Structure formats: structure tokens, C-alpha cells
Amino acid sequence: PDVSRTPAASIPPHAAPPAPDAGAVESLEGQIGGRWLLYIGMATILIGASYFVKLAIDNEWVTPAMRILLGSATGVLLVAAGPWFGRRGYALYGQILAGGGVALLYICVYAAFNYYALIGSNAAFTLMVLITGGAAAMADREQSQGLALMAVGGGFVTPFLVSSGRDAQVALFGYDAVLVAGTMVLARRRNWPALNAASFVLTVATLAAWAAVHYRPDRWLTTYVFLTLFVAMFIYIR
């Protein structure tokens, strides 16, 4: 057939390439510019602070007590700055600042107990529990799941950070049971199922870590009771 006589309307035009999804592009740009740069910035602050502390230690500019006080003051300022920025429309930035402050407070208490022996194990445990409770309360108030996860993780790690090496099964598992219950309440209140998943994984890890070091046959009954309690709690959560 004579192609030149075919009506132009009958020749299908070339399909135009699909336009990029503006929402996806905007979402990617927002994550890179508004979130990951904040993470990088907070990591830079923590690394810079760590380098300064190391420099101060190497040159003996400040005493151990002053180092802990300066670090703790910085952590408190970061925690206080978080909600301040959140109220001014920078919620994500504020949450990252607050999370960095909480992490710095944990580090200061750990260093005061393990490296400088400035406080005892009971005081260190009490301070870390207070930090965990404060972080959980702030997470609830600011509706920040990231802060809540940090609080849950810090709560479960606390007994190991301040451990004296002695077996305290009842205290450890009783503390974990209270922590799981608190996590369950917060997860249900804010509809954050990731908190329950985190508490389950950390509970299993705690049981395994304790059993690897301290389990003995005469501990079977207490272990069985707590295992039953944890299983019942997580079945209820599910």
C-alpha cells in the first residue's frame, strides 16, 4: 500500500515517555535534604564532641568529674532544645537533637560508673532508669516513635551497662517485666507496634545473655516462672 496516502490521523503518534512521579521525587528530596542531613549533622556533633573530650583527656585540661558534668550539661541542653525546635515547626530536627541528648546522657552515666568510678552501680542504675523514663515521657509527649525506640533500647541495655558481674536473676527479670509492660502501654497508646517487636527481641536477648553466664539447674523453677510470665505478656500483646 502507498504509505504516503495514509491519513495522518491513522498513524499512531509516538508514545511520550512517562513523566516522573513528582511526589516520589519530592519525597526523595525531602528525605535527603530534611532528614538524612540532620542525621549526618547530629552524628558530626557527637563525633566532634567525642574528639574534644578525648583531646581534653589526653591533655588533662579538666578533671574526670568536670568531663562528666560538661557532657551531662550538654546532653540536658540538647534534650531541652528538642521540644523548643519542635514547637517552632522543626519537629524532626528537634527529635534528633533530643535523641542525641539522651544518648549523651547514657554515655556520661556509663563513663562515670565504669571508667571513673565516680558513682556506684545503684546510683548508675537509678540514673539510667530516670533517663529511660524521661525519654519515654518525651517520646509520648512529642509523639516520636524514634525516641520511644531509643528509650526501650536504653532501658533493656541499662542492667548490662551497670552490671557488677553478680547474678541478680529476680531483679533483672522483674525489671524487664516492668519494662515490657510499660512498653506495651506506650505502644498501644500511640499505635506503635514496632515498640512491642523491639521489646520482644530485647527480652529474648536478655534471657539468652543471662542464661549463657548464670544459668544453673537449681535456677530452673525461677526461670520457668519468668519465662511463663514473658510468654503470657507477649501473647496478650499479639
Steps between C-alpha positions, in 0.01 A plus 500: 500500500603856444607627842509859382122494445419368848316767698719661763237439764529123449871496579535454877724764652807394687417436864638771721729378779320486833553806711687439824289473808526845653395366839774236503763754394385744764494225762857393414622859504325561831661193655848597379474870578276492806586176676830341404689827519364539853621151590841581355506829689419334832761231438753773422418679826541180702827411325631853548403497867669161544817629334502807726451284809786273391720803442411637843578163660833463322608849602344479850316829454213398726449249779287185447216651704504814284492291184189318620333823611573673169374203301187470713429873468535476123264202495240685707524804270448282193200328659350839593569641153307217333148608603599866452574440133194275473268779613643722226422261219824300491367181655744260335799716582382530859455124535850435369648753742309346791608149397863610487463653845355179643784297349755742647344470846520119483867527400578738786342275763678196354835681502448630854440145622729284287796724419530750783322322791334827595172327587397153612295244311177585684533871420590425137201268464266757655627776272462285189147401600417870543647575157294217349181621666566858393566395142179293493297791641647738242433251221137480608464877528676575170347193331844381389530128436875537450546636853275224633717234336809661648338494844408132464848408382666702774272347761590145405872573469520683835545189724792385287665842496503519880542130577733402780537147363288342772189296425184698573244296309187607687591869489599484132196307378263695724639825360458368145139400572423856615677635192298275268177610670592868462594448138170325438304792645688758293475290183125464541452866592680628188441202268872422470522122451873531431550560872353161584717333237809671644411399857449138389839481327677668793327276756614188314853645477498574875388148586765349276776724636409416861467128433838484324677623814288431807255217437529198733269202548382633838370810319250308289188590700562875509598494134186305411277746689647803322494327162129426552441864596680634194320259266162599647581871462604470137202279415278770648680766296451303182 
